[in-house]
């Protein structure tokens, strides 16, 4: 019979002897650490032979993150695993990457699907354990230049959405005054539409005078535009129109500044490569 964790082998003199086999997986990454990221604290675990206190808690301020990196370096850590939880991991990831650590970002679902975790083991210790034996699969993380470009583009998308919301609110204010401009022109933020909105805000409410702003490329005739601009001008709706127009113009400038930043980043990346 074989005992649990033992194998039988041939000893000297033909006698059978028992050989104990390892019960732990081979640590293919002995210099691995694990970080459990949170909104107020980060818990960090290193191998137990690296420090008398192998699990430590650090704050989330930048100075705390630098102390975290210093401690990992003092413990001889070369690779770090952390879960991609919310946005709390981003600053830790970037600082550790800048310090030369290999940082592995893992999906929380992959970590929790690994069986064998003891109840008294913290998340940071479990990440460190799994990473040291090579059981964690890294999520895709692009190069720093691409990550920066993605951040710019995502921010630009947010600005475009906010500008679109302001356009809808301008349209609502016009409709509340029974100005049916949207029925005669396809886009109130085009040349004709913006000329008319600016003049309305300047106090011009005569339909013919407003329709005279028709751009030559506009398909609707001037008479039809004038008919759509006979409205019930009320102060509260004009106030809403003004506020949303100013917000729309602000977001337009923000988008232009973002486009300039994207162009500068692309040129900088080309020079580096």
N, C-alpha and C positions, 0 to 999 in steps of 0.2 A: 504493500500500500504506500502511496505517496502522501506525505503530509502537506498541508497548505503552505505554499511558499517554498517547498523543498523539492529537489529532484534526486533520483538515485543515480549513482555512477559507479564505475569499476575502480576499486582502490588497489593498493599494493597487495600482492599475494592472492589476488583473485577475490578478495573480500569486497562486498558491496558497502559503499559508504554514502552518506547523505550530503548533498551540496546545496547550500542556501542560495537562492537566486534573489536579485534585488527586487524589492517591492515598490520602489519609486521609479518613475520615468527618468530617463537620462536628461540632465540639465544641459541642453545644447546652447543655452545663452545664460551662463552663470552671472553675467554682469547686467542683469535685467532688474528693472524697478516697475512698480505699478502705481498709478495715481487715480484716486477717486475724486473727480472734480465736482465742486459745488459752488453755490452762489456766494457763500461767505467763508468757506474753508475748503482747503484741498488736503486730503489725507494721502500720504506717500509711504509706500512700503519698499524696503530694500532687502536683500538677503540677510538672514539673521546673523551671519558671521561678519557683516560689514560695520555694524554699529551696535552698541549696547541697547539702543532704543531704535529697533528696526522699523517701527511705524511712527511717523511724526505727523503733526497737524500744522499746516501753514495757512496764513491768511491769504486773501485774494488781492491785496494791494500789490502794486508793481514791485515795491521794495521786498515784500514777502516772497514774490516769485523769484527774485534774484537770490534770496537766501536759500530758497528751495533748490535752485540750480547749483549753488555753491555746495550744498550738502550732498547732492547726488554726485558731484565731481569728487568730493572728499571721500565718498564711499566707493569710488572706482566704478561707477555706473556708466555704461556705454549706450544702453538702449532702454527706452521707457514706453510703457503701454498705458493708454488712457481711453476711456469711453467717450464717444461723441455725444455728450449730453448737452442739449441746448446750445448756448454760446459760451458757456463757462470754460470750455477747454481751449478756446482760440488763443487767448493771451499766453497761457501756459505753453501751448504747442509752439507758438512763434518764438518765445523767449528761449525755450530749451533747444529748438532747432538752430537758433542763432548761436547758441553756446556750443554747438557741435554734437549734441546728442542725436542718436537715431530715435525718432519719435514715431510710435506706431499708434494710429488712431483706429479703434475697433468699434464695431457695432455692438450695442448693449445686448441685443438679442443673441448674438453669437456667444457672448460671455455666459449668459444665463442658461444657454442650452447645454453647456458642458456639465456632465454629472460628476458627483464625488465631492462636492463642496461641504465642508463641515460647518455646523451652525455657529461656531465661535470664531470663524475666520472673517475678517472685514473685507469689504469690496476691494480695497487697495491691495491687501495681501493676496486675495484670490487672483487679481489681475497679474500681480508679480509672479505668482506660482505658475499660472497658465502660460505667461509669456516666457518664463525661463525654460519651460519644456517644449516650447514651440507649438502650442495649441491655439494660438490666436492668429486670426487672419486680418491683415491690415486693410482698412477701407481705402478707397482711392483718394489721394490728396495730391493735387497738381503741384507743379513747381511754383516757387514763390512768385515769379513774374505772372504766371497764369492766374494764380490765386488772387493777386492784386487786381488784375484785369477783370476777373469775375466780380470782385467787390465793387469796382467802378460801375460795371454794367448792371448789377443788381440795384445799386443806388439810383442809376439813371432810370431804370424801369419804375422804381417807386415814384420818382419825380414826374414821369409821364402819366402815371395813374392819378397822381394828385392834380396835375394840370387838367386831365380829362374830367375829374370830378368838378373842378371849377367851371369848366365849359357847360356841364350839365346844369349847374346852379345858375349860371347866367341865363341859360335857356329857360329855366323855370321862372326866373324873375321877369323875363320878357313875356312869357305866357300869362303870368299873373296880371300883367298890364294889358293883356289881349293884343299884344304885338305879335302877329303871325309871321314873323320874318323867316322862321324855319320852314314855312310852307312854300317859300318862293326862292330861297337860296339853299344850297346843299350844306353849307358849312358857315356858321356864323363867325368863325375865327379866320375866314378868308379875308381878302382885301376889302370887298364890299361890306361884309358883316362887321369888321372891326372899325371901319370908317363910321358906319352908322351908330354903333354902340358908343364910340367916343363922342360923337356929336350929341347923342341923347344925354350922356352924362354931363356934357357942356351946357345943357339947357335948351337945346334945339329940339322941338317936338313937332314941328310942322312936317307933315308927311312928304310933301313935294321937296322940301329942302333936304330931308334925309335921303330920299330916293335919288337925289342928284349925285350922291356918292357912288352910284352904280359903276362898277368897273366894266370896261368894254368887253371883258371876257365872260361876264355874267350872262347866263342864258335868259333870265327873266327880264321882261321889259320894265322900263322905269315906272310906268303906270301901275303895273301889278305890285311892284315893290312899295309904291306909295300907298296903295290900298291896304297892304298888310301892316302898315305902320300907323294907322289911325287907332290909337289906343287910349286906355284909361290910366294916365300917369299918376301914380300915388307915391308919396314920399317914402313909405316903408319899402316898397318894391324897388324904387330907384336906389335906395340905400343898399339893399341887398345886391343889386346889379353892380354898383360901384365897388363894393367890397370884394366881390368875386372876380370882377374884371382886374382889379389891382393884384389880387392873389394869383390870377392866371398869368399876368405879366411877370410877376416875381418868379413863378415856377419856370417860365420860359427862359429867363435869365439864368436860373439855376441849371437848367438843362444845357444851355450854351456853355456855361462854365465847366460842367461835367464833361461835355464833349471835348473841350480843350484839354482837360486833365487826361482823358483817355488817349487823345492824340499824342500828348507829351510822353505818356507812359509807353506807348507803342514805339515811339522814336527812341526812347531810352533803352528799351529792350533790344531793339535792332542793333544799337551801338555795342551793347554788352555781348550779344551773340556774334 
